[in-house]
Amino acid sequence: LNEENKFDLARTSEMEEFVSLADSDDVICASRFCRAVGNICEISELHTDVLQVVTAERLVELLLHTDSEVALEATRCIANLTSNLNVHSIIIGSQLLANLCEISTNSNADVVRMSVLALANLCMNVELHTVLQHNVDFLSAMHNIIDCDLPQSGDEANDDIIYQRLIESKCYASMAIGALCIDPTVSQQLIGLGVVSALHRMLLVDSAELNIYVTLAFNKLSITSSTHRALGDKQASSFLIEQTQKSNVHALTYVIASLRRLSHDDTVRADMIANDTLSFLADCCDYSNVERCREIVAGVCHLALWEKARMHIAESGMLHHLTELCKSSDVETSRFALGSLGNIAEDDQTHGVILASPEIIPSILELMRNDCVPVAREATRVLSNMLSSEAAQTTVLTGEHGIPAIVHVSELQDEEAVYNAAVSFRKLAANSLSHDTLFSQGGVNALIALTSRESTNTQLQSAAALRDVASNREFHMALKESGGIRAALELASHADIDLNIIAIGIIRYLSISMQLKVALLDSGIVNIMANCIAQIESVDLLYQCASTIANMAEHAQNKASLVEMGILGCFASLSTSGCAAIKMEAARALSLLSSA
């Protein structure tokens, strides 16, 4: 038992004579020898020294000794040895693995406990997983330990110590299963053996320690997506939320992590909604437990990707927690809470429920100014989805922080965040009541800047918003002074046809104003439109061009200039178009030009 003595014994030349005691006919002598070796093996540094003298072959013999005390001490010795990864190859290369599997069914609870601990230690070595997953006896042994019934009241074996030993054996087996589940193939094998049902039964046992290890095993089983459907078929989510001890902090965290992974599968999502997982998660929200909150909001975020879950989440107690957790100082918690709200808000029908909380939009606007870009990005996505509702638009437009918050995000270097800002402007600009606020609070200038971003999608959204602003004659001159014509000209020369259409649409609206007709003619738009008409076969684009030419021709000063610029050559294409609207606008333009 003395540490110095252990070193002296393991490294003395007399160790070989000491080993001869293992062959003694006196079982007390043999068991005490095994106990002494087991004590020495409590120091991993001595394991190699011990195995050079007490060979694996000798340990095999001792392990199968007819005397249970000798077998127990031999098993304890091997359990200590397996704590050292450096000697695993020796154990795997001998008969020890098979014998450990065999004695794991021993009637002696202590022998079982030590043998299962030894097997669990082997599972901690990832390099052995290939060997272990092809060992049917080993996998069966792990399953059998989990599956075997605990002694019931009235059984002869129902002793507190024995009962605790069996509980510990099941804990070790659960730990082993969890370690093996790094490999999806092993997970499938274990599920095929019926380990899920066995783990379900273990959740019913009144043991906090076992509850932790069983929920850990479920957590590991759920790591790979290939197991999700099988776990769903076994109603794993229902068992986890019904049987996990809520007072068991660690077990609860493992369960929530499992539910988060399972929420990726649509079939399991349906089960989770049906078994009221949302109420379970809401009840588990403890704002002081950061790790748990992260898992909860991440799970809800994944669940909200499923369209059918969104209204359920919005109407559950989870919504309140999401609105609170999005303000968390923990970036991951805040980001996933906002992601959940963003996913929910993709369904317009949830907006009324969300907006019942009057502080939600102001909170989102504040988070859009967060120094952490991922948080600002998700907050802007929430807002861009919510702005499909008039009530949300009113809150943004009437408050002093609404448009400035969107402008702030539009200036970031994160393309996704900037795109969400562009979508927000797009939805607001569709409402003519927003135009005055957009001009006065810097929204239009931000839109014009967005049209020069590298992302075509961002350009499309911001250009469409500018087109909506341009449709309001009251602000034509203001748009020109803000650089709207210049932005439209750049977009009209873009390689993307959809951007060309929107850009010429902006010019078409602006060309309605008599004050801008000459300025537009002088801007160079005629040459751009001529190139579009000659090279691009798009009905929408040709219509925008024809209508713009006709609008510009309404000003007497422009008529001769248009002819001199060669605009008449464009009418060959316009007048032969199969679209009646294009022909009508072309005819209007020719009529106006011919009156010069």
PyMOL commands that set and color helices and strands:
alter all, ss='L'
color gray80, all
select helices_A, chain A and resi 3-10+15-23+27-40+44-53+56-63+68-81+85-92+96-103+109-123+126-133+136-147+160-180+184-193+195-203+208-221+225-233+236-243+249-262+266-274+277-284+290-303+307-314+318-325+331-344+348-354+360-367+373-386+390-398+402-410+415-429+432-440+443-450+456-470+473-481+484-492+497-510+517-522+525-535+539-552+556-564+567-575+580-594
alter helices_A, ss='H'
color red, helices_A
deselect
rebuild
show_as cartoon
